[in-house]
Amino acid sequence: MKLKQLPEDFYVKELMDSNFVSSGDYSCFSLRKNGWGTLAAIFAIANCLKAPVKAFGIAGMKDKRAVTEQYVSVYRISREQIEKVKIKDVGLNFLGYLKDRILLGDHKGNHFRIVARDFDERKEIKHGKILNLYDYQRFGKKGENIGLGRALIKGDYKTFCDGFNLKVENNDYIGAIRRINRRVLRFIISSYQSHLWNGVARKLVNEYEQIPVLGFLTEFGGEIKDAYCRLMKEEGISKEDFLMKKIPELSSEGGTRKVFVELSNLSWKWDEDEVNKGKFKCILEFDLGKGQYATHVVKSLFSES
């Protein structure tokens, strides 16, 4: 099976209830992009508008190698300004005004249309519960976010700066790190937390509804505590390390994540694969809860079929 052979093979649209008002401090637009990561697109739009990146609000991150649509809010930028933005493979469509900015997690979920290619034969798809693992996109092209996040949490700022190729003056590693946009740093730490969560979720024998995402306020017991403690020992960290006293703005108290994906409205159809001659493709459509990875779901569907 091959995924994302073409950018248009992977389409995702954010699902969100929007309460537009006649006027407000926040303009809301849909962002349609192809070949852009969400943060890279936001930085480019901010540059065009001469607005600070912190003025923008998003509900979630979307894949780079895909065609994606999501909601974005921006503080005190007019419809006319938004409609003048011209960036290759990026489209903005003004939707209305909001009283409040969009925050991470404000969306309900995502709708996907995915083309899986290079099958030797058509298959019937059956599925049971699918573990809600974070997939490879979370960790960087070569998984580098895991090591970078670990270095930040452990206070090994030199290793982080070397790995991020930061210019450091007078051994001021923290100063160099603080020149990086805070959203990027938080995403790197979140990537490391995701790596830990995956490790624990894979090791548990019993079935749970949720598992904590590790942070300095995380409370756990029993099998989950044992799994996290073993993993933290292997990683050389403690949950208190997420209370980052030298860079407190990056501290993370933790959270929770559902153990199984919320898959709904699943449909599929088979056809001849025009990209891989003599093979078949499967066109799937489905909805997932927020923060759940369609690539992992598709791989699970075919491994279980």
Beta strands, then each sheet from edge to edge (+ up, - down):
strand 1: 2-3
strand 2: 10-15
strand 3: 26-34
strand 4: 56-58
strand 5: 67-75
strand 6: 90-98
strand 7: 109-119
strand 8: 210-213
strand 9: 255-258
strand 10: 263-272
strand 11: 280-289
sheet 1: 1+ 7- 2+ 5+ 3- 6+
sheet 2: 1+ 7- 11+ 10-
sheet 3: 1+ 7- 2+ 5+ 4-
sheet 4: 8+ 9-
end
